[in-house]
Amino acid sequence: MNRSSLFLLLLGTVITITGCQSSEKQQTNHSTPDTLQTEIASVDWALLPFQKVDSANPILLPKSGTIFHCPIWKKDVQWEEHDVYNPTAVVRDGKVYMIYRAEDTVKVVKGTSRLGLAESSDGIHFTRLSQPVFYPDNDAMKQYEWMGGCEDPRVVEDSAGTYYMTYTAYDGKTARLCVASSKDLKKWKKHGLAFKEPKYKDMWSKSGSIVCKQQDSRMVATKINGKYWMYWGENGLLAHSDNLTDWTFVADEKGEPKAVVAKRSDTKLFDNGLVEPGPAAMLTDKGILLIYNGAAFRPKPQEGVEMYAGGQVLLDKNDPAKILARLDQPFIKPEKDYELVGQVNKVTFVEGLVFFRNKWFLYYGTADSKIAVAVKE
């Protein structure tokens, strides 16, 4: 999630989903815990329930004193002093590795974002490297990454064990979805814009969630109908690829990116303003499970974003554009002080999910300021 995108979202038109099955029909009450518990009891496809680890949260905080010599500024910066949030995670060699977004205190663009790496033996307590592992540099991507930075990563593996990361390059004006790869999570090769056709280089794009399959503790990118698939953008868009680095979006009748998991028009729903993919989508026996972030907009006269909360939707395993079922209730939402107050208030932004020690660990950004975890036994 990029803060500057909020203004653009307010200018967007509301898109109403049609043709969905009865499991997606709206209910009259969208706010009480009881209705969520009813939904949990009535579905067998969603990953539920998650419990926030209150004894440890937030598990990662901004940190002063870690110095990085910026190759573009040519000076030292405290690269994670302002905020840390929106992490992805993978399991490797019996540990959880978290790649997280960190902002410095340079105020030209409210902080330049770089990506840090932390590791954990229990999924809760993390030790982080003192230097970022991914950042704007004097390379071909500088024009897109400087000086807003590198934001909001998602990581999957291929069958050979290479990691592929989608991330947002932000130059201070436009967000662009990009791809990088690594063998060890530390040294990364930048593959450029996800959508490489020149006419799309200035298209607003972000948040790439590649469809994968769980193989023990690994999340391995998998093909459907001979292609890799990715949910992306701020209105549940879809793209496909032959190689995980070069992507083509699914277009509507006008040639524009087609919304397949669109924001919903009911003002009582938590995703009436925005739908932004979360962790890697998972191919299961029942379909493709996509965990996403929904933004609720306040109606007039207040207007603006009310909160960011997490949702889940199931899509057809043979047709990634076809919705089978969708939760009406957020399964995670801002409730704690560190989720309610921060750089952006009322935010739980889910981005990292791993299966570790026979449990699911969900990592999320809180109020665009800190990082927390919730666990499903």
Salt bridges, closest charged atoms under 4 A:
GLU24 OE2 - ARG326 NH1 3.29
ASP54 OD1 - LYS336 NZ 3.41
ASP76 OD1 - HIS69 ND1 2.94
GLU80 OE1 - ARG128 NH1 3.32
ASP83 OD2 - HIS82 ND1 2.39
ASP93 OD2 - ARG92 NE 3.94
GLU103 OE2 - ARG3 NH1 2.90
GLU103 OE1 - HIS82 ND1 3.62
GLU103 OE2 - ARG101 NH2 3.32
ASP104 OD2 - ARG114 NH1 2.89
GLU119 OE2 - LYS95 NZ 2.78
ASP122 OD2 - HIS125 ND1 2.68
ASP139 OD2 - LYS190 NZ 2.99
GLU145 OE1 - LYS190 NZ 2.76
GLU151 OE2 - ARG101 NH2 3.13
ASP152 OD1 - ARG101 NH1 2.96
GLU157 OE1 - ARG218 NE 2.95
ASP171 OD2 - ARG176 NH1 3.00
ASP202 OD1 - ARG176 NH2 2.59
ASP202 OD2 - LYS201 NZ 3.22
GLU234 OE2 - LYS206 NZ 3.70
ASP242 OD1 - LYS227 NZ 3.32
ASP246 OD1 - LYS196 NZ 3.00
ASP266 OD2 - HIS30 NE2 3.77
ASP271 OD2 - ARG264 NH2 2.97
ASP271 OD2 - ARG326 NH2 3.01
GLU276 OE2 - LYS206 NZ 2.71
GLU306 OE1 - ARG298 NH1 3.60
GLU306 OE2 - LYS346 NZ 2.91
ASP328 OD1 - ARG264 NH1 2.88
GLU335 OE1 - LYS52 NZ 2.98
GLU339 OE1 - LYS52 NZ 2.93
GLU351 OE1 - ARG154 NH1 3.65
GLU377 OE2 - LYS359 NZ 3.77
